[in-house]
Amino acid sequence: MERYNEKIGVTKEDLTRNDDGPAVMSVSNYDKLVNRRRVYMLRDGKGLGRYALVEYSSLPERFRLRFEAKYGDPEELLRDDRPALVINAEARRYFSGIDKDAYRLPNGDCLPEEKIDEYTQNASVLDALLEEVRRQRLGRNRLKNKTRIIWENIYASSERMREEFGHTLPANIARLKDKLRAYEREGYEVLVSKKFCNRNTAKITERGGRLLIALRRSRVPVYTFEQIFEEYNRRVAESGNPKWKPLQSVNAVKAYLERPEVMPKWYAAVYGELAARQKFDRKQQTVLPAVRDALWYGDGTKLNLYYKGRDKDGRPVLRTTAVYEVIDAYSEMLLGYCICPVENADAQRKAFRMAVETSGHKPYEIVTDNQGGQKTSSAQAFMRRICRVSRRTAPHQPQAKTIEALFGRLQSQVLHSNWRFTGQNITAKSDDSRPNLEFIEANKDSLYTFEELCEAYAEYRQVWNDMRHPETGISRREMYEQSVNAEAPAFTQADLIDLFCTETEQPSEFTSYGIAIQVDGKRYRYEVLDELGMPDLGFRAKHTGRRFYVKYDPEDMTRVWLCTKSALGLRIVSEAQAYVKVHRAMQEQTSEEQAFLRATIEANKQARVRRQAEGYALEVEHGVAPEQHGLRTPRLQGLSRRDTERIYDLYARQTVPHPEAEAAEELPLSVGQIEKQISNMTFDARTIYNKL
């Protein structure tokens, strides 16, 4: 506030400051009044070192009343014999310590609020005193004389403002003169007391601080705070340096070492580098996926339920096991799992297989840890085929894995309800995370068997999936099923074969008994069936005697895939099912087995006749048939003449003529008819060819 062109002007700082009571108006009110021209501006704030002045009388009445209630009557305040004070807004910004170039204490803290007000007021008073000094200098220059500055008048003005505003500048004229010159030369920082952070009486010098940090870091020997205090004072006494003062208490050691700027210098040596990393490194804050199958997590953990086992002497003992889980990060749904003694690549493969079969889709991204064989080339190749992006979490950074937090909630919210609960991780601090071993010991006969444990855990997983998601309020299962991810490809049978099937090392021959392979010491036999579940005679006719590599699913040995291998790689020829078996005793045969037997016996008969007929036609075509040389073709053994002729007739109706023989005379196909016709023939090569 000041007089400007005989009018009273107030600054934005006067109207909006709230450090010494409620502001006269808010900053937004001030901006609206100025922009809408509801107040008259005596001077704008444009230009270096200028500040805006609002004519006091143009303010709305409600703001004038608030101003006078806070500061008093401006006419009274600006009487000629009363000092005027303009609050330095730049000084307040500097002492607040908010901006990058603002003042901060050596330990990085901001000044207390009361000190910000005090130093701002002192800077404003010094500004007024400097203005008075400049006026004296200007008058002296006009008169072209060397009259000295009348510091008594400056001091008198300072004391008048002390009475009005209560500043804390020196009350001695010489010290005030020094402070004013230092302020003019160095700026705002000279107003900050050197008592902050004990800068004027600090007993722990830089050298002493380095010694304290070194003693705290020492591992041979390891010092307590009391021992650090004693060792520090001992070395101070031995140094003989009068400027190096001994400490008076252990608290001084603790206070220094626990300063935020000092602690990082010794923390890793005392608690380990990983602990220091967790405490001081910046943590990333991420947003979880918005659709299903965008991100899956895979990780192993202890299955937190005791079950009943036996030791080597047969006595009952408490046992636990592990489980590998695969979850969808979007919905927190448990997709696949494998209960196993240890986390390994086989358990991971089984868990991910269940996950893709449950989902029906392959994920976009999979995140796992660095354990369980994840670094092996086979595991990495498997992950590359099952998703687009596969990565491992940074080691020793559990907060980076959502699945770790999910395990904790699964244990505390679901598994905890079972009295067989083993308790949560050993680092859990709640008493509810501990097992009641006394109760478990008293009821050890009622513990689960391993099979019962597996069944119980499967039910608990369903309970978790049917629980409400904490963000959406609907069940995790419903949340997962309602979501659609266009970039997650469907899981097909080709994916099943590629990802989860194993190939035999050596090929096996397909015989009349099908094809046999041996897996884990057990022998399996397979054959190719048609759509009706009957043996595929067409495949047998083409491939009996051929050797095939067999791809099989270790989790489902009911079917395999027969493959051939060439320079271009493995090629699937056909799918084969388990070899069909029927009971030998008619008493034990079912009607379906009897129908199967009749159908296969008839199919074998037709196959025999077909082979005979096709072979004989080929012989006749090339002039090598026995009948063409006065001999007879033997009849099919085990088939009656009636069956033979019936099947020949059936074959004749089904056979398509050879394109080159469309105009040829029809040749009888039954053996009897052929023999009769041949007996009435005389040898004529042209006639024979005409019969073909």
C-alpha positions, 0 to 999 in steps of 0.5 A: 500500500502506498500513495501514487499521484496523491491517491491511495494504491494497494498491491495484489499482495496486500489484497490476497495475502493470508499469512497474517489473517484471512485474505481480503479477496482471493486471487481469482476475485482479484483477476476477475475485477481487473479483467472486467475493469471493475477497479481502476488501475493506478499503475500496471505491473508491466516492466522490469521491477514494476508492480501493479497498483489498484486505486483503493477507492475503486474497490467494491465496498465489501472488499474495502471493509475487509481491508480496513478490518485487517490493516486499518484505515488506509488514510490513517496508515499513510499519514505523512508521519507514518511509515509506508511498507510495501510487502515484497512478493518476490521475497515471500516466493524466495523464502517459501522454498517451493520453486527450484531457485528458492531458498532451502535449508542445508538439509533440504527442508523449507523454512518454518511458516513464521520465519517465512513471514518474518524474513519477508517483512524484514526484506520489505522494510529493508526495501523501504530503507534502501529507497530512502537511501537512494533518495538521499543519494539522488538529492546529493547528486543533484546538489553536486556535493559530497554530503554523507548519508544521514544514517540517523534518519534511516535508523529512525525510519527503521524504528518507526516501522519496528513499532508499526510492523514489528520487524526483527532487523538490528536495533543498533545503527551500526549493525543495521547499516551492515545488514542493509549493505549486505542485503543490497550486495547479496540479496535475500539470503543474508536475512536467514539466521545461521542458527538453522541446522546449527550452521554457526555452532555445528559440532559435527564437522564434515570430517567428523561426519565422514568418520561417523558414516565410516563407523556405521558402515563398518562390518569388522567390527560391527559397532552399536550407536553407543560404540560409535559414540565412544570410538568417535570421541576417542579419535577426537581426543587422539587428534589433538585438533581444537576445532574437532569437538567431542560429542556430548551424547549418543543422541547426537550420533543418532540424529546425524546418521538418521538425517535423510541426506546422510542415511543413504551413505551407510544404509546399504552397508548395514542392511544390504544393497537390496534393502537400500534399493527398496528404500531409496530407488523411485518406484514405478506406478503403472496402470493395470490392463483394461482387457482380458488376456493382455497380461498373464502372470505366472509364479509359484508359491506355497500351497498354504494348507497342511496335509497328512504325510508319513515319514520314513518310519511310517509315522504321521507328519505335517506336510506342505507342498507348492503350487504354480498359478497363472492369473489374468492381470485384468480380472485377477481370475485364476486360469491355470495351476499345477500342484507340485513339490517344487516349481519347475519347467514341467509344472509351468507348462502344465499350468499354462496349458490349463490356462489356455484351455480355460481361456480359449485364447493365447495371451498377448504378454506373459510375465514370470520370475527368474526361477523354475527353469525360466532361463533354459532355452526350451522354456524361453522357446515355449514362452515365445510360442504361447504369446507375443511378448514374454519377459521376466520381472526384475529380480528382488523386486516383489512389488513389480509383480501383481501376482505376489499381492494376489497370493497374499489376498488369496491366503488371507481371504480364502485359505485362512478360513480352513483350520489347516491353514499354514499361515502366510509368508514369514514376513507377515506381521499380523497374528492372524497370519500365523497357524494354530499349531496346537489345534492342528496337532490335536486334530492331525488325524483329520488332516487332508490326504494329498488327494483331498488337498488337491480337491479342496484347493480346486474348490477354493480356486473356484471360490476366489474366481466367484468372489467380487473384484475389488474395483468393479464389484462383479465376480472375477469370472464374470469380469473375465468372461465379459471382456474381449481382447481382439489381439489375443488369438484363439487357442486351436488344435494346431497350437495344442500340438505345437505347444504341448505335444512331444515327438518320439525320437525314432519312427515306428512302423504302421502295421496291421496292428496299427502303430505302437510307441513306448512312453515312460516305460508304458506301451501304447497302440494306436490306429486311424479311424474314420468319421464313424469310428471304424478303422480307416481302410483307405489309410491302411491300404496306403500306409501299412508298412510306412514308418511314422514319427509320433507326436503325443500329448503326455496329458492325453494319451488317447490320441496321437498324430502320425508325422513324416519328416523331410528336409522341410521339417515335420509334416502331420499325415493323420490323427490316430486314436487308441487301438479299438479293443473288444472282449474275446468272450461273447458273454462279455461282449456288448452289442456295440462290440459285436456290431464293430466285429461284424463291420470290421470282418466284412471290411476285411473281406471286401479289402481282400477281394478288392486287392485280388480284383485290382491285382488281377485287372493289372495282370490282364492289362499287361498280359501276365495273368495266369489264365493268359498262359493256360494256368489258373488264379487260386481262389481266396481262401477262407471265403465261400464262393457265394461271399466272393461273388457277392463282394465282387458284384459290390466292387463292380458297382463301386468301381469307376472304369479306367479312362483308357478302357471306356470303350472296351468290352466289359470284363466279368470280375468273378473268378468263376465267370473269368474261368468259364470265359477263358475256357471257351477262348482260343489264343489271339493276342488281339482278342485278348487286348480287346477284352482288356 
